[in-house]
Amino acid sequence: MTIEERIKSIKNEIGDKVKLVAVTKTYPPEIIKVAYDSGHKIFGENKAQELIAKYPNLPGDIEWHFIGHLQTNKVKYVVPIVSLIHSVDSYKLMNEINKEAQKRQKVVNCLLQFHIASEETKFGFNLDEVKKILDSEEFYNLKNIKICGVMGMATFTSDENQIRKEFKNLVAIYYELKNKYFVNNDEFKEISMGMSEDYKIAVEEGSTIVRIGSAIFGKRNY
Ligand SMILES: *Cc1c(COP(=O)(O)O)cnc(C)c1O
């Protein structure tokens, strides 16, 4: 299948209520342009340097999502480009995003990344850490970030039951936060979960955004 056919087939599978972020890390602008020309406009990168390098070589109406661990010293480069940061994983990062957004008089949409996998290496909050932040006064002074939902990555495993359990956990976290802190906030609505290997399970469990790279563009060469 071509890139265009793969995107079309994934969009058919996930339905029109789930957003597809085509993850373009390691792929050059020429390849990304093929997806763009087929009509897809939402792309995701996980490294600030790579995003900054590619962004000027691609059309300006692309909706860029940042999906990887973001260091605070890179925030100033990413904030002007992206429309959603999926990977907010510390108060320090929130504060920095807010600061840079304020300078540019914009509001940056963010998702809270939760650690739901069994691997220790994956970044993300646990629920107690987030509750502490959302209970704090400082959080409500961050007027230039908007928390739009949650994000998580399941364990890299072939055990479907485990993956499903982890996604269910993220969905439970989403609803707990929704009911306690965002009940009247229609913008807190996103659950970003599901990658090439597990997006079907993620969609069954209630994902609203899937982040898919290799199933569209082929195997990555690092
Ligand atoms: C690379 C990456 C993806 C996409 O991975 P694939 O397995 O290629 O679909 C999704 N989310 C994050 C955070 C990533 O870094």
Residues whose N, C-alpha, C, O or C-beta is under 5 A from the ligand:
A	BS01	LIG	V23 N46 I67 G68 M195 S196 E197 R211 I212 G213 S214 A215
